[in-house]
Amino acid sequence: MRTVETIGVIGGGQLGRMFTLDAKRMGYHVITLDPQEHSPCGQVADEQILAAYGDLDAIEELGRRSDVITYEFENIDIESVRHLESLGYRVTPASSVLHVTQNRLREKQFARGAGLATTEFGRVQTVEDLASAAERIGFPAILKTAQGGYDGKGQWNVASLEQAKAAVESAGGAELIFERMVPLACELSVISTRNANDEIVAYPVAENAHDRGILTMTIAPARVDPRTAQTAREMAAVVGRRLGIVGTYCVEFFLSTGGDLLVNEIAPRPHNSGHYTIDVTPCSQYEQHVRAICELPPSEPRMLADAIMMNILGDGTGDRLEGIPELLRDPSIVLHLYGKRHAVARRKMGHFTMLVDGPVDDAAIARAKAAHATLHWAA
């Protein structure tokens, strides 16, 4: 077992912030690298290196000063991770994991190769590619940039070849993936953690609601039958083992109206749909990540309450969040704000978790939505 005193984090967003808070509680020194001053992670880390993700001199400095390096989102410069690995620094998850998960086409091909079902898909970069994919897969469909998109960015819902051609033009020559749109019962996710000894633990399957590609609400555990939940956890374990992930990761699924579980996306780090674990489990997804990368034993997840997590998004009208006293009059609600200075429209500014006695039902969901409606932004 290697001794870890300092953890380096590439990325300064809210996931890094929540990871750092758990790492600091456990006694670790944390250095983050991010190009934004006073980043959410930088506000709570011991130090922040202010630099671009592709700045190899700064990346090397992070490597020299850290015992292990991780990242808090996958859209970083993979060459920086490869550079660190070439110098002998320990980065986890490895660049081989990023190579797959940074690209939606490779991700889908990996899932199929691992024997996991996905939607029908095809590669599109030219009008000829589009015609072939449209004929084989059909409409309605969704076109997504193969690389770099997140939170609904770089995605177009298309119902005809004309709409699809317009989307390809909007993409400006970027590599795209054409996916069949399937009738959905719901969207699910599994947060798992795997360590270097191939021990895997998984949280209960979560049920997610989105608005134009951005997660708005997570219900845990998901309101699905036990067989579906077990299958999703088993599929997530296959992903972790086949990719060789060391750390916390998330596998997102579509559950079709016909009962099919389809792998949608893989995130090789803690995930928005696992935020609730901070408040309703003894060991959050972030602590599990600390444990895995620092070679500590995992903790079998145990829920102390069911939960509803609601994201708080900016709306572009102001940077001051009002309604917090009204929200916190409900003793079952725990508020988390990320320290971002500007509430840009549809930017994730925080979340709250509502602890629920017994299984989540329609009344509990209505109560969470009513609580969320007390919040608003002001100049």
N, C-alpha and C positions, 0 to 999 in steps of 0.2 A: 504493500500500500504506500503510495506516494503522499508526502505531506503537502497539503495545500494551505497556504496562508493568504495569498492574493489571487482574486479571480478577475480576469479581464473580460469586459463585455463590449462587443462591437454593436453599437446602436444605443441610442439614448432615449427611446420612447417609453411609453407607460408599462410595457411588458418588462423592460429592463428595470424600471423603477420598482415594480412589485417583486421581481426577483431579488433585487438588491436589498430591499427591506428585510426579506427573509434571510439572505446571506449575512447581512450585518447582525441580525438577531442571533445568528449562529456563530458569530465571532470572526467572520472573514473580512478582509480588507478588499474593497471593490474599486476598480478603475474602469471607467467607461470611455469609449471613443465615439464622438459624434460631432458633426459639423455645426450643430446649433448650440449657441451659448445658452446656459441655464436650462439644458434639456431636462425633461421629467426625470430621467435616470440620474443625470448629473447633479440634480438638486439634492439627492440622498446618498450618492456614492461618495467615497472618500476623495476621489479626484476625477476630473474629466480632462481627457486629451481632446482639444478642440481641433479637429482635422476631418478631412473628407475620408470616406471609406476606402478610396483608392490611393490614398497617400501612403506609400510603402514605408517611408521613413517613420511616419507616425505609427503605422501598424507594427513595425519592428520594435519601436519603443514600448508599445503595449505588450508585445511578446516578451521582451527582456524583463519587464517589471511584473509579469504575471506567472503564476504556477500552472494555471490552466486558463484557456480562453474559450468563451462561448459567444453566441450572438442572440439578439432578442427579436430579430425578424429575418426572413430569408432573402429579401431583396437587397443584399449587400454585394459588394464586389467579390466574386468568387476567387479572382486572382489574388486578392489580399489574403484570403484563407489559405490558398495553395502556397503562397509565398511564406507564410508563417510555418506551414507544415514542412516546406523544403528546408527551413532553417532548424528544424527539430523541435519547434514549439508544439505543445499539445493543444489542439483545437477540437472541441466536441460540441455538436456532431461534426463529423469530418466533411471535407470538401466534396467527397463522393456522394454524400447525402444531399448537399446543396445542388450538385450537378443535376440530380433527378428532380428535386422539389422546386427548383427555380423555374422549371419549364413544364407547362401543362401537358404538352405532347409526351415528353419523356415520362412524366408522372403517370399518365394513362397507360403508356406502353409498359412501364414497370408493373403497374397493377395487373394488367392482363397477363404479363409474363409470370406473375406470382399466383396466377389462378383466381384472381379476384375480379368480380364483375364490375363493369363501368357502363356508362352510356355509350352508344355508338358514336364514333368520332372520326375525324379526318383532318389532315394538314391542309391549310390553305395559305398560299402566298400570291397566287396569280388568279386571273379570271378563269383560266382553264381548270386550276385546282378546285375553284369554287363550284364550277359546273359539275365536275365529277363528284364532289362531296355531296352536293345538293341532290343529285340523281340517286346516289347510293343510300343516303341517310334520310333525306326528305325534310319537310317542314311540319310544324314549327321547329325552330332550332335556335341555338345561341352561338354567336361568334365571339371568341375571346382572344385577346393577345396571348400568345404562347408564353411570353415572359414579361414580368414586370408589373402586371396588373394586380390590384387588390381592392377590397371594399367596393366592388362593383365598377371600378375604373377599367377602361379597356374592354367593355362588354356591350354587345348589341343583341337584343332579341329580334329575330327576323322571322317573318311569316311567308316570305316570297323571295324568289330569285332577285327581283329588283331591289328589295330592301337589303338583301345580303350583299349585292354589288355595291350599294351605297356604303355599307359598313366597311367593306374591303377598301374602298376609296378613303374613308375616314381614317383607316388604320395607317395609311401612308406607306404601304409596302412592308409593314411589320408581319412577321410570321404569326398566323392565326390558327386556332383550333376550332373546327366546326363540330358542334355537339348536338345530338338529338335531344330535344326537350321532352322529358317524360312526365306523365301525370303523377303528381306527388301526393302521397299521404302526409309526409312531413320530411323535414331535414333533421339529421341526427349528427352527433359527433361523439367520439370517444377520446378522452385524454388518458394517455398511457405514459409510463416511464420505464425505460429499459436501462440496465447498467451493463458494465463490461463483462460481468459474469453471466449474462443472458437471463437475469432475473427481470421479470416484467410484472408490473402492477398496473391496474386500470381502474379508473373511477367509473361510477355508474354512467350508463349512456345518457347523454343530454339531448334535449329536444330544442331546436333553434328556430326562431322566426327572423326573417330578413326583410329589409325595405330597400329595394334597388341595390341589392348586393351587400348591404351593410347589416351586420347583426344588430338586432334591436332587443331581443329577449331570449333568454335561455331558461328552460325548465329542467330541473334535475331532481330526481331521475326522470327520464323521458316517459311519456305515457304510451308505452308500447308493450307488447306481450313479452314474457320472459325469454322465449325462444329467439325472437328478433334481437333482443338486447344481448343475449349470449353470443349469437352469431356475429354481431357487430364487434364485440370485444375480441373474439377469436380472429376476425379479419384484421383488426388493429394490431394484434400480436404478430401476425404474419408480416405486416408492413414493417414493424420495428425490427424483426429478426432479419428479413430479407435485405433491408437497407443497412443494417448494422448500426442503428441509431443508439447513441449513448446520451441519455437525457430525456426530458419530457417532450412529448410530441402529440399531435392531434391528427386524427383521421376523420374527415367529414364525409358523410354519406347522404345519398338520396334514398328514401324509402318510397318505392313506387306504390301506386294504388293497388297493384297486383301482389304486393308483398315482397318485391325484390329489393335487396340491399345493394346499392351501387356506390363504389368509391368515387367521391367527387374530387376532393383535394387532400393533400398531406401537408401539414405544417410541422417542420422539424424543430419545434420550440414550444413553450407554453402558449396557450391560445385564449382568445377572448371568451370562448364558451366555457372556460374553466376558471374564470374569475371567482365564481361562487365558492370555490374550494377554500379560499382564504377564510371565509366566515363560518362554514358548516362542516369542516373536516379538521381533525387534529393536525394533519400534515397536508399543506396546500400543494397544488401542482408546482409552485415555485420552489418550495422546500424540497420536493421530490427531485427537481432538476439539480438543485445544489447537491443533494445526496449522491445522485448518479455521477455527476462530473467530478466530485471530490472523493469518489470511491467509498461512500458510506452506504450502509444497508438501506433498502427502500422500506417504506412504511405501507402496509396494506391499507388502502383507503377505507375509511369508515365515516359514514354520514351521520352527523348528530341531529340534523333536521333536513327536511326537503327544502328546496330553494327556488326562487325566481330571481334571475339577474336581469336588470334593465340597463342598457347603455344610455348615457347622457351625451347627446350630440350637440355641437354648436349649430346655430342657425344664421349666423352672419349679421345679426341685428345688434349685438353688443357683447362685451366680454365679462360682464358681471352676472353671476348666476343668482337668481332670486327664487324665493320659495323654500329655501333650505329649512328654516324653522318649522314650517308647516309639514315638510316631508319627515322630519325627525321627531315629530310628535308620535309617530308610530314606532313603538319600541322594538318591533321586529325588523326594522330597516337599518342597514349598515351602509354608510355613504363613503365612497372613495372618489376623490378628485385628483387629477394628474398633474396639476401645477402648470398647465399650458396657459400662456398669456393671452392668446387670441382665439376666440371661439368661432373659427371659420366654419362656414356652413358645411354640415355633415362630417365635421371632424369629431373624433371621439375625445371628449373632454373629461369623462368620468363614468362611473356606474354606481348603482346601488344593488345590494342583495337584500331580498325579503326572505326571512326565515319563516317557514310554513309548518304549522302543526298538522301532521298527517299528510296524505297524498295531496298534491297540487290539483285543485279543481277549478272550474270556471269562476267561482266566486273569488278565489285567491288571485287568479289572473286579473280579474276586474279590479281588485283592490290594488294590485301592483301598478296597473295602468293608471288608475286614479291618482295614486301617489306620484307617479311620473308627471302627470298633468299639472301638478302644483308647481313644477319647476319652469322657469322661463328666463330668457336672457335679456339683459337691459344694458344700455350704453353707460 
